[in-house]
Amino acid sequence: MSTPREVEASCGQCRFGLGGERKGGCDLAVRIDGQAYYVRGTGIDDHGDSHAADGFCNAIRSARVTGRTAGAEFVVDTFELVAK
């Protein structure tokens, strides 16, 4: 998708119920049309403390993204959190 689209963003394991196929703890994911994908191209802590009250492990946030799906991943070109 080259046009920015608003999606849900959160921790794949803590909030979206994705399997733990990735090692090292929590991972950023987006949900597009009801389907969750791990994110490649930006990390969970690149957007603040993931374990803060409003962090990705505790909240589902809105983000504007561009990129493409590749299997079980979403490869981001741009990722911008939407202000609450």
C-alpha positions in Angstrom: 0.0 0.0 0.0 1.5 3.3 -1.1 -1.3 5.4 0.3 -1.1 5.8 4.1 -3.7 3.7 5.8 -4.8 3.8 9.5 -4.4 0.4 11.2 -4.3 -0.9 14.7 -0.8 -1.3 16.2 0.3 -3.2 19.4 2.3 -6.0 20.7 1.8 -9.1 18.7 2.1 -11.5 21.6 0.5 -9.4 24.4 -2.5 -7.9 22.5 -3.0 -9.7 19.2 -2.4 -13.3 20.3 0.2 -14.0 17.7 2.4 -17.0 18.3 5.9 -16.7 19.9 7.7 -17.7 16.8 10.0 -14.7 17.3 12.7 -14.8 20.0 13.5 -12.1 22.5 10.2 -11.1 23.9 7.6 -8.7 22.6 7.3 -7.6 19.0 5.4 -4.9 17.2 2.5 -5.9 15.1 -0.3 -4.3 13.1 -3.8 -5.5 12.4 -5.1 -4.9 8.9 -8.7 -5.9 8.0 -8.8 -8.2 11.1 -5.5 -10.0 10.3 -2.5 -9.4 12.5 1.0 -9.3 11.1 4.4 -8.8 12.8 6.1 -5.6 11.6 9.5 -5.6 9.9 11.2 -2.2 9.4 10.5 -0.6 12.8 10.6 -2.0 16.4 8.3 -2.0 19.4 10.5 0.3 21.4 11.2 2.7 18.6 7.9 4.4 19.5 8.3 4.7 23.3 8.3 2.4 26.3 6.3 -0.7 25.2 5.5 -1.5 28.9 4.2 2.0 29.8 0.5 2.4 30.5 -0.1 3.5 26.9 2.7 1.3 25.5 2.1 -1.4 22.9 2.1 -4.2 25.5 -0.7 -2.5 27.4 -2.7 -0.7 24.7 -3.8 -1.0 21.1 -2.9 2.2 19.3 -3.7 3.6 15.9 -1.0 4.2 13.3 -0.8 5.4 9.7 1.4 3.1 7.7 2.5 2.4 4.2 4.2 -0.9 3.1 3.3 -4.4 2.0 2.5 -7.8 3.4 5.1 -10.5 3.0 3.8 -13.8 4.4 3.2 -13.4 8.2 4.9 -10.0 8.2 4.1 -6.4 7.3 7.1 -4.7 5.8 6.7 -1.0 6.6 7.9 1.9 4.5 6.4 4.5 6.9 4.9 4.1 10.4 3.4 7.0 12.3 1.4 6.8 15.5 -1.9 8.7 15.4 -2.3 11.2 18.3 -4.9 10.2 20.8 
